């Protein structure tokens, strides 16, 4: 579980996203950061025995910095108003598929997959889906996956209007070959974040995604 104080800090940061306020509340931030890190460590302890690719990770390998990169953004707010962790082979900067936990009051979720990979990796993933569509369809159509996620995200941001070159319109995998990201997410309420069962529930959410993560990483490897 996460502490109520962690969520309260993030809510207050949302209202006061500036360096003077952050500096004056740095002790609160450090406490929230430690709370989040301990939670991610608990997730790793539960998940890593079932996915050998992440067994060498520790929580710090997975945590994103709270500072925003504002160099190319119109929004110059210096801090993120969420805490995020990417549990992937090689850590948070890895090009591999993995699991993601996002803590943001009113907008939290758990899930994963692979987000906006490089063009060469996109080609490999599409080829694997095309060649092994029976296997892929069983993964995303399994009762466990559907009960948690419904389906992969078909957001317009991640989807081509037309099939990529080399694939016919009647390809049975067409809806998934058009994707540029292969991700699935489950929303989490604030009350779930502070529940004693949070780590167990998020672990189950990640386990439902594990066959997809392993399928994608097989294509990349």
C-alpha positions, 0 to 999 in steps of 0.5 A: 500500500501507499501512504495517504501522505504520498497522495496528499503531497502529489495533490499539493504539488499539483497546486504548487508546481514551482521550485520555491514551494518544492524546496520548502516541502522537500522533506515531504517529497523525500518521505513520499519518494521513500514510500513509493520506492518501498512499494516498488520493491515489494512489487519486484519481490512478488513479480521477479520470481515469475519473470527471470528477465527482471530478477536483477533489478532493484527499485531504484533501477525502475523509478523515474525522476520527478523533475520534468524535461522542459527543454522542448515543452511549452509547459515549463512546470518543473515537476511531474505531479505523479510518481512512476516506475517502469519494471523492464529488463534492463531498467527504466531506460530499457528498449524492452517491453515491461510493466508500468505503475503510475501513481497520480491522484485521480489518474493512477493506473497499472499495466505495461507492454511497449510504448513507441519503440524504435522503427526497427523494433516496431518492424520486429514486433509486427513480424512476430505478430504476423508469423505467430498470430495464433499465439498472440491472439490467444494471449490478448484474448485469454480470459485473464487478460480480457478480465483485467485489460479488455484489450490493447489500447487502440488510441489514435495516437498509437494507431496507423490509419492504414496497414503498414506496407507489406501487409494485406488488408485481409490479414487476420492480425490487421488491427494489431499490425496497425499499432505503433505501441502495444500497451494495456492499462487498468485504472486504479482509484485513490482508495485502491492506492492506499489499500493493504492489498495494493501490491497483491492486486498490482502483481496480479495485474502485471501477471495478466500482462506477462505473456504479452511482455514475454512475446514482445521481448522474444521478438526484440531479442 
